[in-house]
Each structure stands twice: as structure tokens, then as C-alpha cells.
């Protein structure tokens, strides 16, 4: 039994990169991996690629669709940031890495 204390729930945030399927991707993006975000936190999270916002994932919300065709050329600096702008996680994606 809990008495007057707060229980901290673990936070989980994932940025996923997967190889693009050749049938689903148009020719200009065939060399680019797909990009997604899964927000298991209590924070609203924005996803940035090379400092440009490409998606938003509200706390407990749906997974946003991120169009590969709208992303800049590789390499990518991918960052997940809170609504206040705090960096939550980041990664570098380079050509041929995935």
C-alpha cells in the first residue's frame, strides 16, 4: 500500500528508423530510411530532422506519419524535444547506415 508518496512512472521514448520497402517508396526517397516516433511519455514530443520540425507526438497520442519525401538529404541529425524545447534524445543517421 502506498502512503502519501508519489510513484514515478518510467518514461520511454523511441525514435525508430527502418529500411524503406522498395515498392512503397518513390524513387527519390528509395535511398532514405523511414523515420518514426513512439511516445510512451507524459510529455508532448516534437521530432526534428536537421533542426526542422517533421512530426509531433502528444502524450499518449497516435504515432505521427512522417513523409520520407519531405525530409532533407542524408545525413540527418534527428532530435526528439519536449514542448519547452528540451532535448530528450538524439541520433545521427548517415548514408548507408541502415
SEMIZA-482310 format. One line per 5 residues: number of its first residue (from 1); their letters; for each residue x, y, z of N, C-alpha, C, O. Coordinates in nm, 2 decimals, always signed. Layout:
// SEMIZA-482310
NUM = A = X,Y,Z,X,Y,Z,X,Y,Z,X,Y,Z ~ ...
END
This chain:
// SEMIZA-482310
1 = XXXXX = +0.08,-0.12,+0.00,+0.00,+0.00,+0.00,+0.09,+0.12,+0.00,+0.19,+0.13,+0.07 ~ +0.05,+0.22,-0.08,+0.13,+0.34,-0.09,+0.07,+0.45,+0.01,-0.05,+0.46,+0.02 ~ +0.17,+0.51,+0.08,+0.12,+0.61,+0.18,+0.18,+0.75,+0.15,+0.30,+0.77,+0.17 ~ +0.10,+0.84,+0.10,+0.14,+0.98,+0.08,+0.26,+1.00,-0.01,+0.30,+1.12,-0.02 ~ +0.31,+0.91,-0.08,+0.43,+0.93,-0.16,+0.38,+0.93,-0.31,+0.27,+0.89,-0.34
6 = XXXXX = +0.47,+0.98,-0.39,+0.45,+0.98,-0.54,+0.52,+0.86,-0.60,+0.63,+0.83,-0.56 ~ +0.46,+0.80,-0.69,+0.52,+0.69,-0.76,+0.56,+0.74,-0.90,+0.47,+0.78,-0.97 ~ +0.69,+0.73,-0.93,+0.73,+0.78,-1.06,+0.72,+0.67,-1.17,+0.77,+0.56,-1.15 ~ +0.65,+0.70,-1.27,+0.64,+0.60,-1.38,+0.76,+0.61,-1.47,+0.80,+0.73,-1.50 ~ +0.81,+0.50,-1.52,+0.92,+0.51,-1.62,+0.88,+0.58,-1.75,+0.76,+0.56,-1.79
11 = XXXXX = +0.97,+0.65,-1.80,+0.94,+0.72,-1.93,+1.01,+0.64,-2.04,+1.12,+0.59,-2.02 ~ +0.94,+0.63,-2.15,+1.00,+0.57,-2.26,+0.97,+0.64,-2.39,+0.85,+0.68,-2.41 ~ +1.07,+0.66,-2.47,+1.06,+0.74,-2.59,+1.15,+0.67,-2.69,+1.26,+0.64,-2.66 ~ +1.10,+0.64,-2.81,+1.17,+0.57,-2.91,+1.17,+0.64,-3.04,+1.06,+0.69,-3.09 ~ +1.28,+0.66,-3.11,+1.28,+0.71,-3.24,+1.32,+0.58,-3.33,+1.43,+0.52,-3.30
16 = XXXXX = +1.24,+0.55,-3.42,+1.26,+0.43,-3.50,+1.30,+0.46,-3.64,+1.24,+0.55,-3.71 ~ +1.40,+0.39,-3.69,+1.44,+0.40,-3.83,+1.44,+0.26,-3.88,+1.50,+0.17,-3.82 ~ +1.38,+0.25,-4.00,+1.37,+0.12,-4.06,+1.41,+0.13,-4.21,+1.39,+0.24,-4.27 ~ +1.45,+0.02,-4.27,+1.48,+0.03,-4.41,+1.35,+0.04,-4.49,+1.25,-0.02,-4.45 ~ +1.35,+0.12,-4.59,+1.24,+0.15,-4.67,+1.21,+0.03,-4.76,+1.30,-0.03,-4.81
21 = XXXXX = +1.08,+0.00,-4.78,+1.04,-0.10,-4.88,+1.05,-0.04,-5.02,+1.01,+0.07,-5.04 ~ +1.10,-0.12,-5.11,+1.12,-0.06,-5.25,+0.98,-0.04,-5.32,+0.98,+0.05,-5.40 ~ +0.88,-0.12,-5.28,+0.75,-0.10,-5.35,+0.68,+0.02,-5.30,+0.60,+0.09,-5.37 ~ +0.70,+0.06,-5.17,+0.62,+0.17,-5.11,+0.69,+0.30,-5.13,+0.62,+0.40,-5.10 ~ +0.81,+0.31,-5.16,+0.89,+0.43,-5.17,+0.90,+0.48,-5.31,+0.94,+0.40,-5.40
26 = XXXXX = +0.88,+0.61,-5.33,+0.90,+0.66,-5.46,+1.05,+0.67,-5.49,+1.13,+0.67,-5.39 ~ +1.10,+0.68,-5.61,+1.24,+0.67,-5.65,+1.32,+0.78,-5.58,+1.43,+0.74,-5.53 ~ +1.28,+0.90,-5.56,+1.37,+1.00,-5.49,+1.40,+0.97,-5.35,+1.50,+1.01,-5.29 ~ +1.32,+0.89,-5.28,+1.34,+0.86,-5.14,+1.39,+0.71,-5.12,+1.40,+0.67,-5.00 ~ +1.41,+0.64,-5.22,+1.44,+0.50,-5.21,+1.57,+0.47,-5.13,+1.59,+0.37,-5.07
31 = XXXXX = +1.66,+0.57,-5.13,+1.79,+0.56,-5.05,+1.77,+0.60,-4.91,+1.87,+0.59,-4.83 ~ +1.66,+0.66,-4.87,+1.64,+0.71,-4.74,+1.56,+0.61,-4.65,+1.47,+0.55,-4.70 ~ +1.60,+0.60,-4.53,+1.52,+0.51,-4.44,+1.40,+0.58,-4.40,+1.39,+0.70,-4.41 ~ +1.30,+0.50,-4.35,+1.18,+0.57,-4.30,+1.21,+0.61,-4.16,+1.30,+0.55,-4.09 ~ +1.13,+0.70,-4.11,+1.15,+0.75,-3.97,+1.02,+0.76,-3.90,+0.92,+0.80,-3.96
36 = XXXXX = +1.02,+0.72,-3.77,+0.90,+0.73,-3.69,+0.93,+0.76,-3.54,+1.05,+0.75,-3.50 ~ +0.83,+0.79,-3.47,+0.85,+0.81,-3.33,+0.73,+0.75,-3.25,+0.62,+0.75,-3.29 ~ +0.77,+0.69,-3.14,+0.67,+0.63,-3.05,+0.69,+0.69,-2.91,+0.79,+0.68,-2.85 ~ +0.59,+0.76,-2.87,+0.59,+0.84,-2.74,+0.52,+0.77,-2.63,+0.40,+0.77,-2.63 ~ +0.60,+0.71,-2.54,+0.54,+0.65,-2.42,+0.56,+0.73,-2.30,+0.56,+0.68,-2.19
41 = XXXXX = +0.57,+0.86,-2.32,+0.60,+0.95,-2.20,+0.47,+1.03,-2.17,+0.37,+1.01,-2.24 ~ +0.48,+1.11,-2.07,+0.37,+1.20,-2.03,+0.39,+1.34,-2.09,+0.32,+1.44,-2.05 ~ +0.49,+1.35,-2.18,+0.52,+1.48,-2.24,+0.48,+1.48,-2.39,+0.47,+1.38,-2.46 ~ +0.44,+1.60,-2.44,+0.42,+1.62,-2.58,+0.56,+1.63,-2.64,+0.65,+1.70,-2.59 ~ +0.59,+1.56,-2.75,+0.72,+1.54,-2.81,+0.72,+1.59,-2.95,+0.62,+1.55,-3.03
46 = XXXXX = +0.81,+1.67,-2.99,+0.83,+1.70,-3.14,+0.96,+1.64,-3.19,+1.06,+1.63,-3.12 ~ +0.95,+1.59,-3.31,+1.06,+1.53,-3.38,+1.12,+1.63,-3.48,+1.05,+1.68,-3.56 ~ +1.25,+1.65,-3.47,+1.32,+1.74,-3.56,+1.43,+1.66,-3.64,+1.49,+1.57,-3.59 ~ +1.44,+1.70,-3.77,+1.55,+1.65,-3.86,+1.62,+1.77,-3.91,+1.56,+1.85,-3.98 ~ +1.75,+1.78,-3.88,+1.84,+1.89,-3.92,+1.77,+2.02,-3.88,+1.77,+2.12,-3.96
51 = XXXXX = +1.72,+2.03,-3.76,+1.66,+2.15,-3.70,+1.52,+2.19,-3.76,+1.47,+2.29,-3.73 ~ +1.47,+2.10,-3.84,+1.33,+2.13,-3.90,+1.23,+2.03,-3.83,+1.25,+1.91,-3.83 ~ +1.12,+2.09,-3.78,+1.02,+2.00,-3.72,+0.95,+1.92,-3.83,+0.90,+1.97,-3.93 ~ +0.95,+1.79,-3.81,+0.89,+1.69,-3.90,+0.77,+1.62,-3.85,+0.70,+1.55,-3.92 ~ +0.75,+1.62,-3.72,+0.64,+1.55,-3.66,+0.62,+1.58,-3.51,+0.71,+1.63,-3.45
56 = XXXXX = +0.50,+1.56,-3.47,+0.46,+1.58,-3.33,+0.39,+1.46,-3.27,+0.31,+1.40,-3.34 ~ +0.42,+1.43,-3.15,+0.35,+1.31,-3.09,+0.31,+1.36,-2.95,+0.39,+1.37,-2.85 ~ +0.18,+1.38,-2.93,+0.13,+1.42,-2.80,+0.14,+1.30,-2.70,+0.14,+1.19,-2.74 ~ +0.14,+1.33,-2.57,+0.15,+1.23,-2.47,+0.03,+1.13,-2.49,-0.09,+1.18,-2.49 ~ +0.06,+1.01,-2.50,-0.05,+0.91,-2.52,-0.12,+0.92,-2.65,-0.22,+0.85,-2.67
61 = XXXXX = -0.07,+0.99,-2.75,-0.13,+1.01,-2.88,-0.09,+0.91,-2.98,-0.01,+0.82,-2.95 ~ -0.15,+0.93,-3.10,-0.12,+0.84,-3.21,+0.02,+0.87,-3.26,+0.08,+0.97,-3.24 ~ +0.08,+0.77,-3.33,+0.21,+0.78,-3.39,+0.19,+0.87,-3.52,+0.11,+0.84,-3.60 ~ +0.27,+0.98,-3.53,+0.26,+1.06,-3.64,+0.32,+1.00,-3.77,+0.41,+0.92,-3.76 ~ +0.26,+1.04,-3.88,+0.31,+1.00,-4.01,+0.42,+1.10,-4.05,+0.40,+1.22,-4.06
66 = XXXXX = +0.54,+1.05,-4.09,+0.65,+1.13,-4.13,+0.68,+1.09,-4.27,+0.73,+0.98,-4.30 ~ +0.66,+1.18,-4.36,+0.68,+1.15,-4.51,+0.83,+1.16,-4.54,+0.89,+1.27,-4.53 ~ +0.89,+1.05,-4.58,+1.03,+1.05,-4.62,+1.06,+1.15,-4.73,+1.17,+1.21,-4.73 ~ +0.97,+1.17,-4.82,+0.99,+1.26,-4.94,+1.00,+1.40,-4.89,+1.06,+1.48,-4.96 ~ +0.95,+1.44,-4.77,+0.96,+1.57,-4.72,+1.09,+1.60,-4.64,+1.12,+1.71,-4.60
71 = XXXXX = +1.17,+1.49,-4.62,+1.29,+1.51,-4.54,+1.41,+1.55,-4.62,+1.41,+1.52,-4.74 ~ +1.50,+1.62,-4.56,+1.62,+1.66,-4.64,+1.71,+1.54,-4.67,+1.69,+1.43,-4.62 ~ +1.81,+1.57,-4.75,+1.91,+1.46,-4.79,+1.98,+1.42,-4.67,+2.01,+1.50,-4.57 ~ +2.03,+1.30,-4.66,+2.11,+1.25,-4.55,+2.25,+1.32,-4.56,+2.29,+1.36,-4.67 ~ +2.32,+1.34,-4.45,+2.29,+1.28,-4.32,+2.19,+1.37,-4.25,+2.16,+1.48,-4.28
76 = XXXXX = +2.13,+1.30,-4.14,+2.02,+1.36,-4.06,+2.07,+1.37,-3.92,+2.13,+1.27,-3.87 ~ +2.05,+1.48,-3.85,+2.06,+1.49,-3.71,+1.91,+1.48,-3.66,+1.84,+1.58,-3.69 ~ +1.88,+1.38,-3.60,+1.74,+1.35,-3.55,+1.73,+1.38,-3.40,+1.81,+1.33,-3.32 ~ +1.64,+1.47,-3.36,+1.62,+1.50,-3.22,+1.47,+1.49,-3.18,+1.39,+1.54,-3.26 ~ +1.45,+1.44,-3.06,+1.32,+1.45,-3.00,+1.33,+1.55,-2.89,+1.42,+1.55,-2.81
81 = XXXXX = +1.23,+1.65,-2.89,+1.23,+1.76,-2.80,+1.10,+1.77,-2.73,+1.00,+1.74,-2.79 ~ +1.10,+1.81,-2.60,+0.98,+1.84,-2.53,+0.92,+1.97,-2.58,+0.98,+2.04,-2.66 ~ +0.79,+2.00,-2.54,+0.73,+2.12,-2.58,+0.80,+2.25,-2.54,+0.79,+2.35,-2.61 ~ +0.88,+2.24,-2.43,+0.96,+2.35,-2.39,+1.09,+2.37,-2.47,+1.16,+2.46,-2.45 ~ +1.12,+2.27,-2.55,+1.24,+2.27,-2.63,+1.36,+2.19,-2.58,+1.46,+2.19,-2.64
86 = XXXXX = +1.33,+2.13,-2.46,+1.44,+2.04,-2.40,+1.47,+1.92,-2.49,+1.38,+1.85,-2.53 ~ +1.60,+1.89,-2.51,+1.64,+1.78,-2.59,+1.62,+1.65,-2.50,+1.66,+1.64,-2.39 ~ +1.54,+1.55,-2.56,+1.51,+1.43,-2.49,+1.60,+1.32,-2.54,+1.65,+1.24,-2.46 ~ +1.63,+1.31,-2.67,+1.72,+1.21,-2.73,+1.75,+1.26,-2.87,+1.68,+1.34,-2.93 ~ +1.86,+1.20,-2.92,+1.91,+1.24,-3.05,+1.99,+1.13,-3.11,+2.04,+1.04,-3.04
91 = XXXXX = +2.01,+1.13,-3.24,+2.09,+1.04,-3.31,+2.13,+1.10,-3.45,+2.07,+1.19,-3.50 ~ +2.24,+1.05,-3.50,+2.29,+1.08,-3.63,+2.26,+0.97,-3.73,+2.29,+0.85,-3.70 ~ +2.20,+1.00,-3.84,+2.18,+0.90,-3.94,+2.25,+0.94,-4.07,+2.23,+1.04,-4.13 ~ +2.34,+0.85,-4.11,+2.43,+0.87,-4.23,+2.40,+0.78,-4.34,+2.34,+0.67,-4.32 ~ +2.43,+0.82,-4.46,+2.40,+0.73,-4.58,+2.46,+0.59,-4.56,+2.57,+0.58,-4.51
96 = XXX = +2.38,+0.49,-4.60,+2.43,+0.35,-4.59,+2.43,+0.29,-4.45,+2.47,+0.18,-4.43 ~ +2.38,+0.37,-4.35,+2.39,+0.32,-4.21,+2.28,+0.22,-4.18,+2.30,+0.13,-4.09 ~ +2.17,+0.23,-4.24,+2.05,+0.14,-4.21,+2.05,+0.03,-4.30,+1.96,-0.06,-4.29
END
